[in-house]
Amino acid sequence: MSSRAVRHPVFARFFDRLSHLMEREAGERRDELLAGLSGRVVEVGAGNGINFGHYPPSVTELVAIEPEPYLRAKAEDARRRTSIPVRVRDGIAADLPLEGGSCHGAVASLVLCTVPDVEAALAELRRVLKPGGELRFMEHVCSDRPRKARLQGWLDRSGVWPFLGGGCHCGRDTVAAIKAAGFEIEQLTRFTLGSDWMATNPHVCGRARAAAPIADDR
């Protein structure tokens, strides 16, 4: 599916700069996120391709899905500097341009906060994964501290945070959504990036597998 409606030109430029500034702190987390992947992998919301250099050589093909034009162009630039085979494609997480059961692994990195329909996006990731395929995720999530969680919820409901952050929601319970989508969490780490007071903390990094494959009705 084409993603012509996805346009966040100001945020895209801000994100591109911020991701490089945060690489010293986030780089080790990206290594942790992607370690051990192999075969054909799909990454949804690949952004500017900041993850590409962290994929292990055992990945034989990376299909990088990015709907935002500015970031997709940056991902193309990153692809040319990457040693593994990468295909950058236009598309959205809820309608992936891939056949069912065609990927050994799937990666969602700081993207499930922005997708309009988390349930649909996770269902698509299950659809394209082979039986036994693994979902890797790194996301910021709702706080377990009541006061901060209320602040995150207010920022989301007010529309302030999604407007400033290109559709980002800082108070989503993404781990619960992954479980509800039929994935079994096999590994989960909670951590902080930047200052703890930021609305985009805490973060989680984890691995999950589908309890059973989804039939591809396409």
C-alpha positions as CSV (number, residue, x, y, z in Angstrom):
1,M,0.0,0.0,0.0
2,S,1.3,3.5,-0.9
3,S,1.7,5.9,2.0
4,R,1.2,9.2,0.2
5,A,-0.7,10.6,3.1
6,V,2.2,10.2,5.6
7,R,4.0,13.6,5.6
8,H,5.8,14.9,8.7
9,P,8.5,17.1,7.1
10,V,9.4,19.1,10.2
11,F,9.5,16.2,12.6
12,A,11.3,14.0,10.0
13,R,14.2,16.4,10.0
14,F,14.2,16.7,13.8
15,F,14.2,12.9,14.2
16,D,17.0,12.5,11.7
17,R,19.3,14.8,13.7
18,L,18.2,13.5,17.1
19,S,18.8,9.9,16.2
20,H,22.4,10.6,15.3
21,L,22.9,12.7,18.4
22,M,21.5,9.8,20.5
23,E,23.6,7.1,18.8
24,R,26.3,7.0,21.4
25,E,23.8,6.1,24.1
26,A,21.3,4.1,21.9
27,G,23.9,2.3,19.7
28,E,24.4,-0.5,22.3
29,R,20.7,-1.0,22.6
30,R,20.4,-1.3,18.8
31,D,23.1,-4.0,18.9
32,E,21.1,-5.8,21.6
33,L,17.9,-5.4,19.6
34,L,19.3,-7.0,16.4
35,A,21.9,-9.5,17.6
36,G,21.4,-13.0,16.3
37,L,18.9,-12.2,13.5
38,S,19.4,-14.1,10.3
39,G,17.8,-14.7,6.9
40,R,15.1,-12.4,5.6
41,V,14.1,-9.6,8.0
42,V,11.5,-6.9,7.7
43,E,11.9,-3.6,9.6
44,V,8.8,-1.4,9.8
45,G,9.2,2.3,10.3
46,A,12.9,2.1,9.4
47,G,13.2,5.9,9.5
48,N,16.5,7.2,8.3
49,G,18.1,3.7,8.4
50,I,19.9,4.3,11.7
51,N,19.6,0.6,12.5
52,F,21.1,-0.7,9.2
53,G,24.7,-0.7,10.4
54,H,23.8,-2.7,13.5
55,Y,22.4,-5.7,11.7
56,P,24.6,-8.8,11.8
57,P,26.0,-10.3,8.6
58,S,23.8,-13.3,9.0
59,V,20.9,-11.2,7.7
60,T,20.7,-12.1,4.0
61,E,18.0,-9.6,3.1
62,L,16.5,-6.6,5.0
63,V,13.2,-5.2,3.7
64,A,13.0,-1.7,5.2
65,I,9.5,-0.1,5.2
66,E,9.3,3.6,5.6
67,P,6.3,5.8,4.7
68,E,7.7,9.3,5.3
69,P,9.4,10.6,2.1
70,Y,12.2,12.5,3.7
71,L,13.2,9.7,6.0
72,R,12.9,7.1,3.2
73,A,15.4,9.1,1.2
74,K,17.7,9.1,4.1
75,A,17.2,5.4,4.5
76,E,18.3,5.0,0.8
77,D,21.5,6.9,1.6
78,A,22.1,4.6,4.6
79,R,21.4,1.5,2.4
80,R,24.3,2.5,0.1
81,R,26.7,2.5,3.1
82,T,25.5,-0.8,4.5
83,S,27.2,-4.2,4.0
84,I,24.1,-6.4,4.1
85,P,21.5,-6.4,1.3
86,V,18.8,-3.8,2.0
87,R,15.6,-3.0,0.0
88,V,14.0,0.3,1.1
89,R,10.2,0.3,0.3
90,D,7.3,2.7,0.7
91,G,4.6,1.3,2.8
92,I,2.8,1.3,6.2
93,A,3.0,-1.2,9.0
94,A,-0.7,-2.1,8.8
95,D,-0.5,-3.2,5.1
96,L,3.0,-4.6,4.4
97,P,3.9,-5.3,0.7
98,L,5.1,-8.8,1.6
99,E,3.8,-12.3,1.2
100,G,2.6,-14.2,4.3
101,G,5.2,-16.3,6.0
102,S,8.1,-14.8,4.0
103,C,10.3,-13.4,6.8
104,H,12.5,-15.0,9.4
105,G,12.4,-12.0,11.6
106,A,10.6,-8.7,12.1
107,V,11.8,-5.5,13.7
108,A,9.8,-2.6,15.2
109,S,12.1,0.1,16.6
110,L,10.5,3.3,18.0
111,V,7.6,3.0,15.6
112,L,4.7,1.3,17.4
113,C,4.2,4.6,19.3
114,T,3.3,6.3,16.0
115,V,1.2,3.9,14.0
116,P,-2.5,4.7,14.0
117,D,-3.6,1.1,14.6
118,V,-1.2,-0.9,16.7
119,E,-3.4,-4.0,16.6
120,A,-3.4,-4.0,12.8
121,A,0.4,-3.4,12.6
122,L,1.1,-6.3,14.9
123,A,-1.3,-8.6,13.0
124,E,0.6,-7.8,9.8
125,L,4.0,-8.6,11.5
126,R,2.5,-11.9,12.6
127,R,1.2,-12.6,9.0
128,V,4.6,-12.0,7.3
129,L,6.6,-14.0,9.8
130,K,7.5,-17.7,9.1
131,P,6.4,-20.2,11.8
132,G,8.8,-19.7,14.6
133,G,9.8,-16.3,13.3
134,E,10.9,-13.7,15.9
135,L,9.7,-10.2,16.5
136,R,12.3,-7.8,17.9
137,F,11.0,-4.6,19.4
138,M,12.5,-1.5,21.0
139,E,9.9,1.1,22.1
140,H,9.2,3.8,24.6
141,V,6.1,2.8,26.7
142,C,3.8,4.1,29.5
143,S,5.4,4.6,32.9
144,D,4.6,2.4,35.8
145,R,4.7,5.5,38.0
146,P,1.1,6.7,38.3
147,R,1.9,10.5,38.2
148,K,4.0,10.2,35.1
149,A,1.6,7.8,33.5
150,R,-1.2,10.4,34.0
151,L,1.0,13.1,32.4
152,Q,1.7,10.8,29.4
153,G,-2.0,10.1,29.0
154,W,-2.8,13.8,29.1
155,L,-0.2,14.6,26.5
156,D,-1.6,11.9,24.2
157,R,-5.3,12.8,24.7
158,S,-4.6,16.5,24.3
159,G,-3.1,15.9,20.9
160,V,-0.1,18.0,21.8
161,W,2.4,15.2,21.8
162,P,1.2,13.5,18.6
163,F,1.2,16.8,16.8
164,L,4.7,17.7,17.8
165,G,6.0,14.1,17.4
166,G,4.8,13.1,14.0
167,G,1.9,11.0,15.4
168,C,3.9,9.7,18.4
169,H,2.1,8.6,21.6
170,C,4.1,8.5,24.8
171,G,1.7,6.6,26.9
172,R,1.0,3.4,25.0
173,D,1.3,0.0,26.8
174,T,3.1,-1.6,23.9
175,V,4.1,-4.7,25.7
176,A,0.5,-5.5,26.5
177,A,-0.4,-4.9,22.9
178,I,2.2,-7.3,21.7
179,K,0.9,-10.0,24.0
180,A,-2.7,-9.3,23.0
181,A,-1.7,-9.8,19.3
182,G,-0.7,-13.4,20.1
183,F,3.0,-13.0,20.7
184,E,4.8,-14.7,23.6
185,I,7.4,-12.4,25.2
186,E,10.7,-14.4,25.5
187,Q,13.0,-11.6,26.6
188,L,12.3,-8.1,28.0
189,T,14.6,-5.3,29.2
190,R,13.5,-2.0,30.6
191,F,15.8,1.0,30.4
192,T,16.0,4.8,30.1
193,L,17.3,6.8,27.2
194,G,18.2,10.4,28.1
195,S,16.7,12.0,31.2
196,D,14.3,10.0,33.3
197,W,11.8,12.9,33.4
198,M,11.3,12.8,29.6
199,A,7.8,11.8,28.5
200,T,9.4,9.2,26.2
201,N,10.8,7.1,29.1
202,P,10.9,4.3,30.1
203,H,11.9,2.2,27.1
204,V,11.7,-1.6,26.5
205,C,13.8,-3.9,24.3
206,G,12.5,-7.4,23.8
207,R,12.0,-10.5,21.7
208,A,8.8,-12.3,21.1
209,R,7.4,-15.2,19.0
210,A,3.9,-15.8,17.7
211,A,2.1,-18.5,19.6
212,A,0.8,-19.8,16.2
213,P,1.2,-18.5,12.6
214,I,-1.6,-16.4,11.1
215,A,-3.2,-17.6,7.8
216,D,-2.6,-15.3,4.9
217,D,-6.0,-14.6,3.3
218,R,-4.7,-12.4,0.6
